[in-house]
Amino acid sequence: MITYIDLSIFFKEEYIVLVKRIRARGMQKCDAEDVVQEAFYRALKYSKTYDKERQKIGAWFNTILNNAFKDYRHANFTGEYSFREEDEEIGGELEEFTFNKQVVKEIEQYISTLPEEERNVLHSVFIIGYSYKACVQVFGIPFARVQFILQEFRKEMREKYDGNTIR
């Protein structure tokens, strides 16, 4: 088990490096900071899972950070973003929620009609959270092709949904 003080010291010393690590995966600075702060929250929540004998604090925290990053990417793609839904009040957002669910279904249907190569890249980047470079390595396609697939998908989605940006 790790103490709050140990975790706070680690967080203060490594915060800038952790934000840079997440930004290297293609995120904006404010989003990267959100992911790192969420990982710290989760580390506090799951501090009992840390075992000094098994691994260093950095490796343990990195696992939590990677999970927070993947959850953030997945949530932004599906339109259901909220790291801590159980902590938030439920308001009268039913219409917006229903609209987002409909948009997600439409996007999923659209992706299912694409060729396999494009489906794989879109799923890997938006759902799993792979980087462009990882897609190149996993699927053995040129970097420019990965960029093109993602740019065209974003362009089509912007046109279809009134210019709302899909990251």
Secondary structure, 3 states (H helix, E strand, C coil): CCCHHHHHHHHHHHHHHHHHHHHCCCCCHHHHHHHHHHHHHHHHHCHHHCCCCCCCHHHHHHHHHHHHHHHHHHHHHHCCCCCCHHHCCCCCCHHHHHHHHHHHHHHHHHHHCCCHHHHHHHHHHHHHCCCHHHHHHHHCCCHHHHHHHHHHHHHHHHHHCCCCCCC
